[in-house]
Amino acid sequence: MIISTRYLYVALTSCLLALTGCMDITGRGPAPLARVVTPSEPQTYSRVGQVYCMRGWLGIFSTGMDTLAEKIDKEVGAPAVSVANEEWYTLREWIVAKHQEGKINEPLVLLGHSYGADDMIRVAKFIQDKGITVDLMILLDPVTPPAIPTNVKRCLVIYKSRPATDWYPAWRGVPTEAEDPKITMLTNIDLRKTDVGWDTSVVDHINIEKVASVHNMVMEEIKKYCPTRESWSQQNHQPSATVPHISAQRVPSGPASQ
């Protein structure tokens, strides 16, 4: 009996996920989930919000997510951390616990790459049952994404389609769908088809989260949903759900680089 290469790859990937999906083989240790801004130290960050970034498969890939989290933290001015893919169970429990303690009262942003993007959707779905809202979700090249749950106000998907290999649920990027498009403001941006103002030919699945221009797109969107503390105060501590979202045709961004 001849087994096609396609099904062999899928079977091998499934076995690896089953065997090692819950193991931390990154050597990084647990992420600093406790990084928040306390009321006594508002000057630490210029913007409100809590941003959680998630690496791809097993946490050993997507090292650009660490760089992106640092940029968001230092350059955008919103507290951000990067977690490994296998930490998504820990992250969802952490968010629920902090919400129950009344410590999540600023915009919540979830950001993921590859399988990490898929699992960020699962995090959102889990916390939905606890009555927690995700103000902004940004997904980079999701591979097997579930539908975006209705507790997500805004979702931006940046991916690059690859017609020759998109049949294989690993090294690809695909769009997502919302459970209810009337509730979740969803934008899918295919970097292969969309003019975003810079050369996207350099982008592929294993570097999309490292490209500086993609970082710029992400950071500009986060700025819209994580306003300055002064602006937040003027809004009576209410996140803005009506901020105009990023255009799928023209996105201001710097030159592409690794």
N, C-alpha and C positions, 0 to 999 in steps of 0.2 A: 504494500500500500504506500503510495507516494504522498507525502505531506508537503504542502506548499511552503515556500520560504516565509510567506506572510504569516501563516498560522504558527510556524515554528518560532518566529520572533516574538509573537504575542504570547505564546506559551512560556518561553524563557523569561520574558519580562515579568509575567505574572508570578512565576516561581520565585524570582529574585525579590519582588515586592513582598511576597508572603514570608520569605525567610528573613529579610533584613529591614522591612519597612518600619519596624519599631525600634531599630537599633541606632544609636548615635555613634557613627563611625567618623565623625568630622574632627573629633579631638578638641572642639571648641568649648564643650561644656554647655550648661543651660544659658539661655539668653537672659540679659538683664531686664526681665519683664517689669521690674519694680520702678523703672525710670519714669517718674511722673513729676509734675510741677506742683509743689505744695503751696497752699495759700500764703505762706510766709515768704516764699521765694518766687513771686511772679516775674521778677526781672530776669530770671534764669533764661526764659525763652520769650521772644517777642510775639509769638503767635500761640493761640490756644490749639488744643487738639491732642490726640494720642494716635500715633501712626505705628502700625505693626507691619513689617515687611517679612515675607517668607521666601526662603530659597526653594530651589527645585528638588528633584528626587533625592532622598536620603540626606539632604543637606550638604552633600559634597560638591554639588554643582552650584551655579548661580552665585558665584562670589561677588558679582556686581551688585547684588542686593545689599551686601554689607556697605559697599561704597555709597549706594543710593541712600540708605538709611542715614549714613553719616552726613551726606549732603543736606538731606531734609532737616536733620537735627541742627547742623551748624549754619547752613546757608539760608534755608527757608525760615528757620527759627521755630520749628514745631518739634516737640520731643518725639524721637523715632528710634526704634530698635529693629534688628534683623534676627529672625529665628530660623532654625533649620526646619525642613519639611516635616520631619517626624515629631516635631514639637507642637503640631497643630492641636493635639488633644490637650496638652498643657495650656496652650494659649486660650482655647475656648473656655476651659474651666477657670482660668485666671480672670478673663473678662467678666464672666458671670459672678465670680466672687467679689470683684471690685465694684460691680454694679450693685450688688446686694448691700455692700458697705457704703453706698452712696458716693463712691469716688470716681465714677465715670459721669461727669456732668459737662464734658466738653466734646466737640466733634470726634467721632471715632472713625479712623481710616484704616482699611485693610488693603494690603498690596502684596501681590504674589507673582512668581514667575513659574511657568511650566506646571509640573505637578503641584508646586506650591500655590499656584493660582487656583487650581482645582480645589485644593484643600482649604483655601481661604473662603471659597463659596460654602464649603461644608461647615466651617467655623460660623459663618453668617447664619446658616440654616439652624445650627444648634442653638445659638443665642437668641434666634427669633422666638423660640418657644419660651424663652425667659423674659420676653418683652423688651429686648434691647435693639436699638436702631443702629444701623451702620450708615453714617452720613455719606461716606464716599468709599467705593471699592475700585481699585485699579488693577487690572489683570494684564500681564505681559505673556503673550504666547501660551495661553492655556491649551492643554492637550486633550483632556476628556472632561470638559466642564459640565457640571449639573446646571440646571436653570437657576438664575439669580433669584433668591427669595424676596418676598415683598417687604421685608424690613430694611432692605438696601434702598436708600433714596436715589443714589446716583452711582452708575457703574460705567467706567471707561475701559474698553478693551483695546489694547494696542497689540497687533499681531501681524505676522507676515505669512500669507498663504504660500504653499508650495505644491502645486498641482501634481508633481511627479511622486511626492512622498507623503501627501496628507492622508493617505489611506492607513498609515501606520501610526497608532496612538502613542507616540513617544517624541520623536524629533520633529515636531510640527507646531504650528500655531493655527488656531481655529476661532471663529467668532462664538459668542455666547447668545443665549436667549434669556429673556426675563419671564418669570412666572406670570407676571402681570405688567405689560408695558405701560399701562395707564398709571401705575404706581411708581415703578422704577424707571428713572430716566437713563436709558441705555444707549451708548454709542460704541459701535464697533469700527475701528480704524484699521484697514488692511494696508500695511506699508508697501505692499507690492502694487496696489492699484491707486492709492490715494496720494495726491500731491500735498505733502506736508512742509514743503519749502526747503528740503535738504535731500541729499543723495542717500536713498535707502538701500542701494544695492549692496552696501557693506553689511546689512543686517541678516543674521540667520538665527536659528533657535538657540544656539549655545552662546551667542554674544549679545542678544537683544537687550539684556538687563545690564550690559556693560557700556552700551553706546551712549555717549554724552548727550546727543540730541534727544534720545528717548528719555533720559533723565530730566532734561529740560521740560519736555512735554508733561511728565509726571509732576514735577515740582510746580509748574504753572497751575495745574489743576488743583493741587493740594492747597495752594495759596487762596483759591476761591472758597474752599470749604473750611479752612483753618485761618480765620481772620486775625488781625492784630488784636492784642489784648484790649487796646483802647476801643477799637471797633466793636469787639465782643461785649464790652461793658455797656456801650451805647445801645446795643441790641438787647439789653436786659438778659444777657447770658443765653440767648436763643440762637442755635445754629441757623444759618441762612440756607433755606431749601429752594430759594428762587434765584440763586446766582446763575447768570448765563453760563451754559456749559461750553466746553471746548468745541470748536468747529471741526468737523470731520474732513473739511476740504483745505483749510489753511490754519496751520498751527505755528505760532512763532517759536523758533527754536534755533539754537546755535549750530555750528558745524558738527557734522557727525565725526565721532572719534571713538577709539576704544578706551 
